């Protein structure tokens, strides 16, 4: 798996992921969906690879 995320892109994903997870825990209800999206964002930031970027041929790093 080649990395296709730049450092700034990874940092933005971590921050946004943490915000979404926080919103999911504090609001309840259907907000859990945002929590899952937040986990995916953090996962892509950790690995440095985004499958969607690969599919569309986009890369920031």
ROFIVO-916520 format. One record per residue: x, y, z of N, C-alpha, C in turn. Coordinates in pm, 1 decimal, padded with zeros to 6 digits, always signed. Layout:
residues N
@n.c1: X; n.c2: Y; n.c3: Z; ca.c1: X; ca.c2: Y; ca.c3: Z; c.c1: X; c.c2: Y; c.c3: Z
...
END
This chain:
residues 61
@n.c1: +00084.4; n.c2: -00117.1; n.c3: +00000.0; ca.c1: +00000.0; ca.c2: +00000.0; ca.c3: +00000.0; c.c1: +00089.7; c.c2: +00124.4; c.c3: +00000.0
@n.c1: +00080.8; n.c2: +00203.3; n.c3: -00102.1; ca.c1: +00160.1; ca.c2: +00325.7; ca.c3: -00106.7; c.c1: +00085.0; c.c2: +00438.7; c.c3: -00036.5
@n.c1: +00159.2; n.c2: +00523.7; n.c3: +00028.6; ca.c1: +00097.5; ca.c2: +00636.0; ca.c3: +00098.2; c.c1: +00057.5; c.c2: +00742.6; c.c3: -00003.7
@n.c1: -00064.3; n.c2: +00792.5; n.c3: +00009.0; ca.c1: -00109.9; ca.c2: +00896.1; ca.c3: -00082.3; c.c1: -00165.2; c.c2: +01018.3; c.c3: -00008.0
@n.c1: -00132.3; n.c2: +01029.8; n.c3: +00120.2; ca.c1: -00176.1; ca.c2: +01142.8; ca.c3: +00200.9; c.c1: -00055.1; c.c2: +01222.8; c.c3: +00248.6
@n.c1: -00061.5; n.c2: +01352.0; n.c3: +00232.2; ca.c1: +00044.0; ca.c2: +01439.9; ca.c3: +00282.8; c.c1: +00028.9; c.c2: +01456.4; c.c3: +00434.1
@n.c1: +00131.3; n.c2: +01508.2; n.c3: +00496.7; ca.c1: +00129.3; ca.c2: +01527.5; ca.c3: +00641.7; c.c1: +00016.5; c.c2: +01621.1; c.c3: +00684.0
@n.c1: -00003.1; n.c2: +01728.9; n.c3: +00609.3; ca.c1: -00110.5; ca.c2: +01822.8; ca.c3: +00645.5; c.c1: -00247.5; c.c2: +01757.3; c.c3: +00630.6
@n.c1: -00263.9; n.c2: +01671.9; n.c3: +00531.3; ca.c1: -00390.3; ca.c2: +01602.3; ca.c3: +00509.1; c.c1: -00418.1; c.c2: +01504.8; c.c3: +00623.8
@n.c1: -00313.3; n.c2: +01437.3; n.c3: +00668.6; ca.c1: -00326.9; ca.c2: +01343.6; ca.c3: +00779.6; c.c1: -00364.2; c.c2: +01417.4; c.c3: +00908.5
@n.c1: -00303.4; n.c2: +01533.2; n.c3: +00931.8; ca.c1: -00333.3; ca.c2: +01611.4; ca.c3: +01052.3; c.c1: -00478.3; c.c2: +01659.9; c.c3: +01051.2
@n.c1: -00524.9; n.c2: +01705.8; n.c3: +00936.4; ca.c1: -00663.6; ca.c2: +01752.1; ca.c3: +00924.7; c.c1: -00759.6; c.c2: +01636.8; c.c3: +00951.7
@n.c1: -00727.3; n.c2: +01518.9; n.c3: +00900.5; ca.c1: -00812.8; ca.c2: +01402.4; ca.c3: +00921.4; c.c1: -00819.7; c.c2: +01362.5; c.c3: +01069.1
@n.c1: -00708.3; n.c2: +01371.0; n.c3: +01140.1; ca.c1: -00708.2; ca.c2: +01336.7; ca.c3: +01282.6; c.c1: -00795.2; c.c2: +01435.1; c.c3: +01360.4
@n.c1: -00777.6; n.c2: +01563.1; n.c3: +01334.6; ca.c1: -00855.3; ca.c2: +01664.9; ca.c3: +01406.3; c.c1: -01003.9; c.c2: +01649.8; c.c3: +01375.9
@n.c1: -01038.5; n.c2: +01637.4; n.c3: +01249.3; ca.c1: -01178.5; ca.c2: +01622.2; ca.c3: +01211.7; c.c1: -01236.6; c.c2: +01492.1; c.c3: +01267.4
@n.c1: -01158.5; n.c2: +01385.2; n.c3: +01264.7; ca.c1: -01204.4; ca.c2: +01258.4; ca.c3: +01320.0; c.c1: -01233.1; c.c2: +01267.8; c.c3: +01468.6
@n.c1: -01145.9; n.c2: +01333.6; n.c3: +01542.9; ca.c1: -01168.2; ca.c2: +01350.6; ca.c3: +01687.1; c.c1: -01292.1; c.c2: +01434.3; c.c3: +01715.4
@n.c1: -01314.4; n.c2: +01536.7; n.c3: +01635.5; ca.c1: -01434.5; ca.c2: +01619.6; ca.c3: +01653.0; c.c1: -01559.9; c.c2: +01536.9; c.c3: +01628.1
@n.c1: -01559.8; n.c2: +01457.1; n.c3: +01522.5; ca.c1: -01677.5; ca.c2: +01375.3; ca.c3: +01491.1; c.c1: -01703.1; c.c2: +01270.2; c.c3: +01598.6
@n.c1: -01596.8; n.c2: +01210.0; n.c3: +01651.4; ca.c1: -01613.4; ca.c2: +01111.9; ca.c3: +01758.5; c.c1: -01667.9; c.c2: +01179.2; c.c3: +01883.6
@n.c1: -01619.1; n.c2: +01298.0; n.c3: +01915.0; ca.c1: -01669.9; ca.c2: +01372.4; ca.c3: +02030.4; c.c1: -01819.1; c.c2: +01401.8; c.c3: +02014.1
@n.c1: -01858.3; n.c2: +01447.2; n.c3: +01895.6; ca.c1: -01999.7; ca.c2: +01476.4; ca.c3: +01870.6; c.c1: -02085.5; c.c2: +01351.4; c.c3: +01884.1
@n.c1: -02034.3; n.c2: +01238.3; n.c3: +01839.3; ca.c1: -02108.9; ca.c2: +01112.8; ca.c3: +01849.2; c.c1: -02131.8; c.c2: +01073.4; c.c3: +01994.7
@n.c1: -02029.3; n.c2: +01090.8; n.c3: +02078.9; ca.c1: -02043.2; ca.c2: +01053.3; ca.c3: +02219.2; c.c1: -02130.1; c.c2: +01149.6; c.c3: +02297.7
@n.c1: -02126.5; n.c2: +01276.4; n.c3: +02264.0; ca.c1: -02201.6; ca.c2: +01373.5; ca.c3: +02343.0; c.c1: -02347.3; c.c2: +01386.9; c.c3: +02300.7
@n.c1: -02380.8; n.c2: +01353.7; n.c3: +02175.8; ca.c1: -02517.0; ca.c2: +01375.4; ca.c3: +02128.2; c.c1: -02601.9; c.c2: +01249.4; c.c3: +02122.6
@n.c1: -02542.4; n.c2: +01134.1; n.c3: +02105.4; ca.c1: -02619.1; ca.c2: +01010.3; ca.c3: +02099.4; c.c1: -02707.4; c.c2: +01003.8; c.c3: +01975.3
@n.c1: -02807.6; n.c2: +00917.8; n.c3: +01978.9; ca.c1: -02898.9; ca.c2: +00904.2; ca.c3: +01865.5; c.c1: -02826.8; c.c2: +00857.5; c.c3: +01740.6
@n.c1: -02861.3; n.c2: +00914.7; n.c3: +01626.3; ca.c1: -02798.7; ca.c2: +00877.2; ca.c3: +01500.0; c.c1: -02661.9; c.c2: +00940.2; c.c3: +01480.3
@n.c1: -02614.5; n.c2: +01013.5; n.c3: +01577.5; ca.c1: -02481.9; ca.c2: +01074.4; ca.c3: +01568.2; c.c1: -02371.3; c.c2: +00969.3; c.c3: +01568.5
@n.c1: -02403.9; n.c2: +00844.1; n.c3: +01602.8; ca.c1: -02302.6; ca.c2: +00738.3; ca.c3: +01602.0; c.c1: -02244.8; c.c2: +00719.2; c.c3: +01462.5
@n.c1: -02322.5; n.c2: +00755.5; n.c3: +01361.4; ca.c1: -02272.9; ca.c2: +00745.1; ca.c3: +01223.9; c.c1: -02151.8; c.c2: +00837.0; c.c3: +01205.6
@n.c1: -02158.7; n.c2: +00956.2; n.c3: +01263.8; ca.c1: -02043.6; ca.c2: +01046.4; ca.c3: +01257.2; c.c1: -01923.3; c.c2: +00987.8; c.c3: +01329.3
@n.c1: -01948.1; n.c2: +00914.4; n.c3: +01436.3; ca.c1: -01839.5; ca.c2: +00849.5; ca.c3: +01508.3; c.c1: -01767.8; c.c2: +00747.4; c.c3: +01421.9
@n.c1: -01843.4; n.c2: +00673.5; n.c3: +01344.4; ca.c1: -01782.5; ca.c2: +00575.2; ca.c3: +01253.5; c.c1: -01700.5; c.c2: +00646.5; c.c3: +01146.3
@n.c1: -01754.1; n.c2: +00753.8; n.c3: +01092.3; ca.c1: -01680.1; ca.c2: +00831.9; ca.c3: +00992.6; c.c1: -01552.2; c.c2: +00886.3; c.c3: +01054.9
@n.c1: -01560.7; n.c2: +00932.5; n.c3: +01179.5; ca.c1: -01442.7; ca.c2: +00981.2; ca.c3: +01250.3; c.c1: -01337.0; c.c2: +00874.4; c.c3: +01266.5
@n.c1: -01379.9; n.c2: +00751.8; n.c3: +01298.3; ca.c1: -01284.4; ca.c2: +00641.1; ca.c3: +01311.3; c.c1: -01217.9; c.c2: +00609.2; c.c3: +01177.9
@n.c1: -01294.1; n.c2: +00615.8; n.c3: +01069.6; ca.c1: -01236.8; ca.c2: +00591.2; ca.c3: +00936.8; c.c1: -01133.6; c.c2: +00698.6; c.c3: +00903.4
@n.c1: -01165.8; n.c2: +00824.1; n.c3: +00934.6; ca.c1: -01071.0; ca.c2: +00932.5; ca.c3: +00908.3; c.c1: -00941.2; c.c2: +00913.5; c.c3: +00986.1
@n.c1: -00952.3; n.c2: +00875.7; n.c3: +01111.8; ca.c1: -00832.8; ca.c2: +00853.2; ca.c3: +01192.5; c.c1: -00755.4; c.c2: +00732.4; c.c3: +01139.8
@n.c1: -00825.7; n.c2: +00629.8; n.c3: +01097.6; ca.c1: -00758.9; ca.c2: +00512.1; ca.c3: +01041.9; c.c1: -00681.0; c.c2: +00544.0; c.c3: +00915.7
@n.c1: -00740.0; n.c2: +00625.6; n.c3: +00828.6; ca.c1: -00669.0; ca.c2: +00663.1; ca.c3: +00706.4; c.c1: -00550.2; c.c2: +00752.9; c.c3: +00738.3
@n.c1: -00564.1; n.c2: +00834.4; n.c3: +00840.6; ca.c1: -00452.6; ca.c2: +00921.0; ca.c3: +00879.6; c.c1: -00336.7; c.c2: +00838.6; c.c3: +00935.1
@n.c1: -00367.4; n.c2: +00735.7; n.c3: +01011.5; ca.c1: -00262.8; ca.c2: +00651.1; ca.c3: +01069.1; c.c1: -00188.8; c.c2: +00574.4; c.c3: +00959.8
@n.c1: -00262.6; n.c2: +00519.4; n.c3: +00865.5; ca.c1: -00199.6; ca.c2: +00440.6; ca.c3: +00760.0; c.c1: -00138.5; c.c2: +00527.2; c.c3: +00650.5
@n.c1: -00190.0; n.c2: +00648.7; n.c3: +00633.6; ca.c1: -00140.3; ca.c2: +00736.5; ca.c3: +00527.4; c.c1: -00195.2; c.c2: +00701.5; c.c3: +00390.9
@n.c1: -00297.8; n.c2: +00616.9; n.c3: +00387.7; ca.c1: -00354.6; ca.c2: +00570.1; ca.c3: +00261.7; c.c1: -00505.7; c.c2: +00589.3; c.c3: +00262.1
@n.c1: -00557.5; n.c2: +00648.4; n.c3: +00155.4; ca.c1: -00701.2; ca.c2: +00666.5; ca.c3: +00139.5; c.c1: -00744.0; c.c2: +00594.0; c.c3: +00012.3
@n.c1: -00831.7; n.c2: +00496.4; n.c3: +00027.5; ca.c1: -00877.5; ca.c2: +00417.7; ca.c3: -00086.4; c.c1: -00953.3; c.c2: +00504.9; c.c3: -00186.7
@n.c1: -01033.0; n.c2: +00598.5; n.c3: -00138.1; ca.c1: -01107.1; ca.c2: +00686.3; ca.c3: -00228.4; c.c1: -01012.6; c.c2: +00769.8; c.c3: -00314.2
@n.c1: -00905.7; n.c2: +00820.1; n.c3: -00254.2; ca.c1: -00805.4; ca.c2: +00893.5; ca.c3: -00331.7; c.c1: -00745.5; c.c2: +00804.2; c.c3: -00439.6
@n.c1: -00719.7; n.c2: +00678.5; n.c3: -00405.4; ca.c1: -00660.8; ca.c2: +00584.0; ca.c3: -00500.2; c.c1: -00755.6; c.c2: +00559.5; c.c3: -00618.3
@n.c1: -00884.0; n.c2: +00543.9; n.c3: -00588.4; ca.c1: -00982.9; ca.c2: +00515.9; ca.c3: -00692.5; c.c1: -00993.6; c.c2: +00630.3; c.c3: -00792.3
@n.c1: -00994.2; n.c2: +00753.6; n.c3: -00741.7; ca.c1: -01009.2; ca.c2: +00868.7; ca.c3: -00831.1; c.c1: -00876.2; c.c2: +00921.4; c.c3: -00883.2
@n.c1: -00764.0; n.c2: +00862.3; n.c3: -00839.9; ca.c1: -00632.2; ca.c2: +00901.8; ca.c3: -00890.2; c.c1: -00581.6; c.c2: +01030.9; c.c3: -00830.7
@n.c1: -00621.4; n.c2: +01061.8; n.c3: -00708.0; ca.c1: -00581.5; ca.c2: +01185.1; ca.c3: -00640.8; c.c1: -00479.7; c.c2: +01150.7; c.c3: -00533.6
@n.c1: -00384.4; n.c2: +01241.7; n.c3: -00512.8; ca.c1: -00288.3; ca.c2: +01221.0; ca.c3: -00403.9; c.c1: -00238.2; c.c2: +01357.1; c.c3: -00357.6
@n.c1: -00222.6; n.c2: +01368.5; n.c3: -00225.3; ca.c1: -00173.3; ca.c2: +01493.1; ca.c3: -00168.2; c.c1: -00028.7; c.c2: +01480.5; c.c3: -00122.6
@n.c1: +00021.3; n.c2: +01359.6; n.c3: -00115.4; ca.c1: +00155.8; ca.c2: +01338.6; ca.c3: -00065.3; c.c1: +00249.5; c.c2: +01279.9; c.c3: -00165.3
END
